[in-house]
Amino acid sequence: MEPAFSRVLIKDTRNKILVVQDRADDWNLPGGKQEAGETPLECAKREVKEEIGIDVSDLIEIYNGFFYFGDIKWHGYFYFANAASGIATVNEIEKIKGIQFIKDLKSVKFHSELSRIMDQLSVSKQLQTSTTTWK
């Protein structure tokens, strides 16, 4: 199995996007590494719940592609959550240093390998026109 990860865009009614700080200076979308026998979609749902306690559903894949972290090639999957429930909390204190909602994906520093996709996602029709429904 090739290394893979899933990340989820969650957008509130104020048009702000939820991001997590998972490294000293880098921010990311909630999500994480895919486990053996797990689909990218299952990974997305599990990782968001584990990391920040939010249940996401009605996910739409908005991008998938390859990324290099060091010399390891990763397959990355990005989803938009049409529905979510719960309150964002830091559940994995050894991985997550902070959570916040931001107005623009360009307002925080993402890992350099993810910067190009964040630029694409920030102007995507899905992000511009959709909002996550909170249950």
N, C-alpha and C positions, 0 to 999 in steps of 0.2 A: 504494500500500500504506500502510495506516495504521500509525503507529509501534506496535510491540508488544514485549513482553518476557515472558520465562518465568522462573519461580523454582521451586526444588525443595526440599521438606522431606525431610531425611535424618535418621533417628532411630536411635541406636545401642541396644544391648541394655540399657544402663543408663537408657533412656528420656530421653536427652539429645539435643537437636536441634542440628545443625551450622549455624552462622551465620558470615558473613564480614563484616569491617569494610571497607567500600568508600568511606567518606568519613571525614573527621577525627573526627566524633562520632557517625556513624550506622552501624548494623549492618543486614544484609540476609540473606536466604536466598541461597544460591548460584544463579547464573543470570545472565541479561543480555538484551541486545537481539536481536530477531529480524532475520535477514538476508533480503534479497530472495530469493524462491523457496523459502524454508524454512518448514516448519510449526512451530507453537508447540512441539510435542513434540520435533522435531528440534533446535530452538533450545535447549530445556532440556538435552538430553543433551550437545550441543556445548559450551554455555557452562559447564556444571559441569566437564566434562573440561578445557577451556581454563583456567578460573580456578584450580581446586584439584586437578586430576589424578585425580578420582574418576569412574569409569564407573558411570553409573546406568542401571537397566533396570526393566522392569515398572512403568512410571510410571502412576499414576492421577490424572486431573485432579480436583482437589478444589475449585477455584474459578476463575472467570474473570469479569472485569469491567473497568470503565473507571476510570482514574485521571488526575488532572491534575497535571503537574509544570510549574510556571509556568503558561503559558497553552496548553500542548500536551497534547492528549488522547491517552492511551496505553491500549492494550488489554493487560491483564495476565493471564497464565495461571499458575496455581499447581498444582504436582503433588506427589504423595507418591511417593517412591522405595521400592518394595517390595524392591529388590535393588540392591546397590552393591559395587564392588570397588576396591581401591587404598588409598593412604594420602593423607590430605588434606595438601596442601602449597601454599604460595603460589607460583603459577606466573606471575601477572601482577602484578609488584611495583608497577607504575605505577597499578594499580587497587585491589588488595587489600592492606590494611595488617595484617590479622590474621584468624585462624581460631580458633574455639573451639566446644566443645559446651556448651550451656546447658540447664538443667533446665526453664526456663519462658520462653516468648517475651516475657513482660513484664519480664524481668530485664535486657534491653538496650534501647537507644534506637534505634528504627527511624525512617526518614523520616516526617514527620507525615502525609503522604498514605497511607502504608502502615499506619499504626497501627491503623486500624479493622479492616482485614482480618486483621492479626496477632491482634487480640483475638478475632475470629471463629474463626480457625484454631486458636488455643490451646485452645478448648473443643470443637472438632469431634470427632465420633466417630472419624474416621480417625486423627487424631493421638493420641487417648486410647487406642485399642485396637490400633494397628498398630506394628510395628517393622521397620526396614530390615534385611534379611538380608544379611550381609557375606560375600562369596565369597572 
